[in-house]
Amino acid sequence: MVRFLHTADWQIGMTRRFLEPEAQSRFTAARTDAIRRLGRVAQQEGCAFVVVSGDVFESNHLTGQTVRRALDALRTVPVPVYLLPGNHDPLDAASVFTSALFLAERPGHVHVLDRAGVHEVGDGVELVAAPWESKHPGRDLVAEALAALPAGAAPEGVTRVLVGHGGVDTFDPEWRDHATIATAPLVQALDIGQVHYVALGDRHSRTEVAGRPDLTYAGTPEPTRETEVAPGEVLVVEVDSDAPAGERVRTTPHHVGTWSFTVLDREVDSADDVAALDGELAALTDPDRRVVFLNLRGMLGVAEHARLEQVRHRHRDRLGALVEREQHHDVVVVADDDAAWDELELGGFLGSAVEEIRGTAQQPGTAAMPVLATVETDLTERTAHPFVAGRPDDEQSARDALALLYRLSGSGS
């Protein structure tokens, strides 16, 4: 029986466009800290080693600080670690793995699977590696590594783990990428015992290929996007090479991620809907490590829309990120009754702004007024562009100023 930890797609140094600099720093640190957390899992579960199936780093062009911090984290892992170069960090001329910094500071128990073929990693344990040598190899690297093995079952007492990276034809049946991995040869090799487990990387969702636990993507230890399934996990794999096919492998996921991605699709047609959304966002756990993709649709009066903007602004400060993509946003502003704004007793320019918005808000049977498009801007941006009478964007400036006044007045707090 061999027990080891399977992980992939650390992508140390990854950046996300929707993260502000402060949140990006925490996101970056979390990806490095995940190495320490999975190391503790490996120790607690009695794993003999850790195998990383590609994309250890986001790219081959990272700062020395990023690489050093990753190496410091790897230094804390108490068992040997085997790193496979993937499409993000291939063994090209600029490879991180051959850089002077990496070679000088690499911990002794950290090994790079830098050549295709068999690597003996312990008594009776072999890793069959298929490293990427460029970003576009143009061929099935896993099939090549498999074809180089002796035909038939592995020798008695030998456990073989094939380590590969890339998409499989199950998910890319048209072979749009020439590096797509053929599934059928892998299934055949597993069935006859030529290899006993295929440790894949590239797909960020933990996935059993062809419904087989012995042919698996481990997923990413920290999530990277909202569409991923079961991200933030690593797999503890137990292989009994002497067991019958179909009973040789058992995998157990362990959650190590600290960030989460949430999608909220909501209708907002009233003040109650806005209040409900506010409460839902407030109830989210670990808000500073949560990215929320907010998809809204509905019709709101001017006052309710101003309250919605205040809700957005407050929770954007609390969350790792609040992302509202234009294609998923369909909230229109409709004419309000006068009472909501009369209570503010506005005069001068702001009173005129109220009247302008009332005049341009959607009336029954008319075309929808565009959504207030400035919810992403902050106070500095708003005050940097003063209202100028007669300018073509007077209407938008008026709406901006009124929304800002509503926020500052505390009416939406």
C-alpha positions in Angstrom: 0.0 0.0 0.0 1.3 3.4 -1.0 -0.2 6.6 0.3 0.6 10.0 -1.1 -0.9 13.5 -1.6 -2.0 14.6 -5.1 -2.3 18.3 -5.9 -2.0 20.6 -8.9 -2.4 24.1 -10.3 -1.0 26.1 -7.4 -0.2 28.9 -9.9 1.9 30.8 -7.4 2.0 34.5 -8.5 -1.5 34.5 -10.0 -3.2 37.8 -10.3 -7.0 38.6 -10.7 -8.1 41.7 -12.5 -11.1 42.1 -10.2 -9.0 42.3 -7.0 -7.9 45.6 -5.6 -4.2 45.8 -4.6 -4.8 45.0 -0.9 -7.0 42.1 -1.7 -4.6 40.8 -4.4 -1.8 40.8 -1.8 -3.9 38.6 0.5 -5.0 36.3 -2.4 -1.3 35.9 -3.4 -0.3 35.1 0.2 -3.1 32.5 0.5 -1.9 30.6 -2.5 1.6 30.3 -0.9 0.1 29.5 2.5 -1.8 26.6 0.9 1.5 24.8 0.5 2.0 24.8 4.2 -1.6 23.7 4.8 -1.3 20.8 2.4 2.0 19.8 4.0 0.2 19.5 7.3 -2.4 17.2 5.7 0.4 15.1 4.2 1.9 14.7 7.6 -1.3 14.0 9.4 -2.4 11.4 6.8 0.9 9.6 6.7 1.7 10.4 3.1 5.0 9.2 1.7 5.3 12.1 -0.7 3.5 15.0 -2.5 3.1 15.1 -6.2 2.1 18.4 -8.0 0.7 17.7 -11.4 1.8 20.9 -13.2 1.4 24.7 -13.0 3.3 25.1 -9.8 3.9 28.7 -10.8 1.6 31.1 -12.7 4.4 31.8 -15.2 8.1 31.7 -15.8 8.3 35.4 -15.3 7.9 36.1 -11.6 9.7 38.2 -9.1 12.4 36.7 -6.9 10.3 37.5 -3.9 7.4 35.3 -5.2 9.7 32.4 -6.0 11.5 32.7 -2.6 8.3 32.7 -0.7 7.1 29.6 -2.5 10.4 27.9 -1.7 10.1 28.9 1.9 6.6 27.4 2.1 7.9 24.2 0.4 10.6 24.0 3.0 8.0 23.4 5.7 6.5 20.4 3.9 7.7 17.4 5.9 7.8 14.8 3.1 9.4 14.8 -0.4 7.7 16.9 -3.0 7.7 16.2 -6.8 6.9 19.1 -9.1 5.8 18.6 -12.7 6.3 21.6 -15.1 3.0 22.4 -16.8 1.8 24.8 -19.5 2.1 27.8 -17.2 5.7 27.0 -16.1 7.2 24.8 -18.9 10.8 23.8 -19.1 11.6 26.4 -21.7 14.6 28.7 -21.8 13.1 31.0 -19.2 12.0 28.2 -16.9 11.7 29.0 -13.2 12.9 25.5 -12.4 16.2 26.1 -14.1 16.8 29.6 -12.8 19.8 30.4 -10.7 17.5 31.4 -7.8 15.5 28.2 -7.8 18.5 26.0 -8.2 20.4 27.7 -5.4 17.5 27.9 -2.9 15.5 24.8 -3.7 15.0 22.6 -0.5 16.7 19.3 -0.8 13.5 17.3 -0.5 11.9 19.2 -3.4 12.4 17.5 -6.8 11.5 18.6 -10.3 10.2 16.0 -12.7 12.2 17.6 -15.5 12.4 14.7 -17.9 9.8 12.4 -19.4 9.8 8.8 -18.2 10.2 6.9 -15.0 11.5 8.5 -11.8 12.1 6.1 -8.8 10.9 7.9 -5.7 11.0 5.2 -3.1 11.2 1.5 -2.6 8.9 0.0 -5.3 7.4 3.4 -6.2 7.7 5.0 -9.7 6.5 8.2 -11.0 6.0 8.3 -14.8 6.4 12.0 -15.7 5.2 13.9 -18.7 6.6 17.4 -18.2 5.8 20.3 -20.6 8.9 21.6 -22.4 7.1 24.5 -24.1 3.7 26.2 -23.9 2.6 24.6 -27.1 4.1 21.1 -27.4 1.7 20.1 -30.2 1.4 16.5 -29.1 0.0 14.2 -26.4 2.8 14.2 -23.8 1.1 11.7 -21.5 0.6 9.2 -24.4 4.3 9.5 -25.2 5.3 8.8 -21.6 2.9 5.8 -21.4 4.1 4.4 -24.7 7.7 4.4 -23.4 6.9 2.0 -20.6 7.4 -1.8 -21.0 4.3 -3.5 -22.3 2.0 -5.3 -19.9 1.6 -5.0 -16.2 4.1 -3.4 -13.9 6.5 -5.8 -12.1 5.2 -7.3 -9.0 5.7 -5.1 -6.0 6.0 -1.9 -8.1 3.4 0.9 -7.8 3.4 3.3 -10.8 1.8 6.7 -10.8 1.6 8.5 -14.1 1.8 12.3 -13.7 0.5 14.5 -16.4 -1.0 17.9 -17.2 -3.5 19.1 -19.7 -7.1 18.6 -20.9 -8.5 15.2 -21.8 -10.4 14.3 -24.9 -13.5 13.6 -22.7 -13.7 17.4 -22.3 -12.2 18.3 -25.7 -13.6 15.7 -28.1 -12.7 17.8 -31.1 -9.1 17.9 -30.1 -8.8 21.7 -30.5 -5.5 21.5 -28.7 -2.9 19.0 -30.1 -1.7 18.4 -26.5 -5.1 17.0 -25.5 -4.7 13.8 -23.5 -6.3 10.6 -25.0 -8.3 8.8 -22.3 -8.7 5.4 -23.9 -5.0 4.4 -23.6 -4.9 5.5 -20.0 -8.0 3.4 -19.1 -6.4 0.4 -20.8 -3.1 0.9 -18.9 -5.0 1.1 -15.6 -7.1 -2.0 -16.3 -4.0 -4.2 -17.0 -2.0 -2.7 -14.2 0.7 -1.0 -16.4 0.1 2.0 -14.2 -2.0 2.2 -11.1 -3.0 5.8 -10.8 -3.0 8.8 -13.2 -2.5 12.1 -11.4 -3.7 14.9 -13.6 -3.5 18.7 -13.4 -4.8 21.6 -15.5 -8.5 21.3 -14.6 -9.2 23.4 -11.5 -12.2 21.4 -10.5 -11.6 18.1 -8.7 -12.8 15.6 -11.4 -12.8 11.9 -11.9 -12.3 11.2 -15.6 -14.6 8.6 -17.1 -15.9 8.1 -13.6 -12.7 6.5 -12.4 -11.1 7.4 -9.1 -7.7 6.1 -10.4 -7.8 8.8 -13.2 -8.3 12.1 -11.5 -7.8 15.8 -11.6 -7.0 17.0 -8.0 -8.2 20.6 -8.7 -6.6 23.7 -7.3 -5.9 24.2 -3.6 -7.2 27.8 -3.7 -10.1 28.7 -6.1 -9.4 30.9 -9.1 -12.9 31.5 -10.6 -16.6 31.2 -9.9 -17.2 28.3 -12.3 -15.0 25.8 -10.5 -16.4 22.7 -8.8 -15.0 21.6 -5.5 -12.0 23.9 -5.6 -9.7 24.4 -2.6 -9.0 20.7 -2.1 -6.1 18.2 -2.3 -6.4 14.4 -2.6 -4.9 11.8 -0.3 -4.5 8.8 -2.6 -4.0 5.2 -1.4 -2.9 2.7 -4.0 -2.8 -1.1 -3.5 -1.1 -2.4 -6.6 -1.9 -6.0 -5.6 -5.6 -5.5 -5.5 -7.9 -6.3 -8.5 -8.5 -3.6 -11.1 -11.3 -1.3 -9.9 -10.3 -1.8 -6.2 -6.7 -0.6 -6.3 -7.3 3.1 -5.5 -9.1 5.1 -2.9 -9.0 8.9 -2.9 -10.0 11.2 0.0 -10.4 14.9 -0.6 -9.2 17.4 2.1 -10.2 21.0 2.0 -7.2 23.4 2.4 -8.6 26.5 0.6 -9.4 29.8 2.5 -10.9 31.9 -0.3 -14.3 31.3 -1.9 -16.2 32.5 -4.9 -20.0 33.1 -4.7 -22.5 33.9 -7.5 -25.7 35.7 -6.5 -28.4 36.0 -9.2 -31.1 38.3 -7.7 -34.2 40.2 -8.7 -34.4 43.7 -7.2 -37.7 45.4 -7.7 -38.4 47.0 -4.4 -36.9 48.5 -1.2 -37.5 45.1 0.4 -35.5 43.3 -2.3 -32.6 45.7 -1.7 -32.8 45.2 2.1 -32.9 41.4 1.5 -29.8 41.6 -0.7 -28.1 43.8 2.0 -28.8 41.1 4.6 -27.6 38.3 2.4 -24.3 40.0 1.7 -23.9 40.8 5.4 -24.4 37.2 6.4 -21.6 35.8 4.2 -18.8 34.3 6.2 -15.1 35.3 5.8 -16.1 38.3 3.7 -12.4 39.5 3.3 -11.6 36.2 1.5 -14.8 35.9 -0.6 -15.3 37.1 -4.1 -19.0 37.7 -4.9 -20.2 37.9 -8.5 -23.4 39.9 -8.3 -25.9 39.5 -11.2 -28.9 41.8 -10.7 -32.0 42.5 -12.8 -35.1 44.4 -12.0 -36.7 47.9 -11.9 -36.1 50.3 -9.1 -37.2 53.9 -8.3 -34.5 56.5 -8.0 -34.5 56.4 -4.2 -34.3 52.6 -4.1 -31.5 52.6 -6.7 -29.6 55.0 -4.5 -30.1 52.6 -1.5 -28.8 49.8 -3.7 -25.7 51.8 -4.6 -25.1 52.4 -0.9 -25.4 48.6 -0.3 -22.9 47.9 -3.0 -20.4 50.5 -1.8 -20.5 49.2 1.8 -20.1 45.5 0.9 -17.4 46.2 -1.6 -15.3 47.5 1.3 -15.9 44.3 3.3 -15.5 41.7 0.6 -12.5 40.4 -1.2 -14.2 41.7 -4.3 -17.7 42.5 -5.5 -17.8 41.9 -9.2 -20.7 43.2 -11.4 -20.2 42.4 -15.0 -22.1 44.5 -17.5 -23.5 41.5 -19.4 -25.1 40.2 -16.2 -26.5 43.5 -15.0 -30.0 44.6 -16.0 -31.4 47.1 -13.5 -33.4 50.0 -14.8 -34.5 53.1 -13.0 -38.2 54.1 -13.1 -40.0 57.2 -12.0 -40.3 57.7 -8.2 -43.1 59.2 -6.3 -42.2 62.7 -5.0 -42.4 61.9 -1.3 -39.1 60.0 -1.0 -37.1 63.0 -2.3 -39.2 65.7 -0.8 -38.2 64.4 2.6 -34.6 65.4 1.8 -35.6 69.1 1.3 -33.1 69.6 -1.4 -32.5 73.0 -3.1 -30.2 74.7 -5.5 -28.3 72.4 -7.9 -29.2 69.2 -6.1 -32.9 70.1 -6.2 -32.5 70.7 -9.9 -30.8 67.3 -10.2 -33.9 65.7 -8.5 -36.1 67.2 -11.1 -33.9 66.2 -13.9 -33.8 62.6 -12.8 -37.5 62.6 -12.3 -37.9 63.9 -15.8 -35.7 61.3 -17.4 -36.7 58.3 -15.3 -38.6 55.7 -17.2 -42.3 56.3 -17.4 -44.8 53.4 -18.1 -44.6 52.5 -21.8 -41.3 54.3 -22.5 -37.9 52.9 -23.2 -35.8 52.0 -20.2 -33.3 54.6 -18.9 -29.8 53.2 -18.8 -28.6 51.8 -15.5 -26.6 54.2 -13.3 -23.2 53.4 -14.7 -21.0 54.9 -12.0 -21.5 52.4 -9.1 -17.9 51.4 -9.4 -16.5 54.9 -8.8 -15.5 56.2 -5.5 -15.8 59.6 -3.9 -12.6 60.9 -5.3 -13.6 60.0 -8.8 -17.0 61.6 -8.4 -15.8 64.9 -7.1 -13.0 65.1 -9.7 -15.5 65.8 -12.4 -17.8 68.7 -11.4 -21.2 69.3 -12.9 -21.0 71.9 -15.7 -24.3 73.2 -17.0 -24.8 72.6 -20.7 -22.3 69.7 -21.0 -23.6 66.7 -22.9 -23.3 64.4 -19.8 -25.3 66.8 -17.5 -27.9 64.1 -17.0 -25.4 61.5 -15.8 -23.6 64.1 -13.6 -26.9 64.9 -12.0 -27.6 61.3 -11.2 -24.0 60.8 -9.9 -24.3 63.8 -7.6 -27.7 62.8 -6.3 -26.6 59.2 -5.6 -23.6 60.6 -3.7 -25.7 63.0 -1.7 -28.0 60.1 -0.7 -25.0 58.1 0.5 -23.6 61.0 2.5 -26.9 62.0 4.0 -27.1 58.6 5.7 -30.5 57.9 4.3 -29.4 54.5 3.1 -27.3 53.5 6.1 
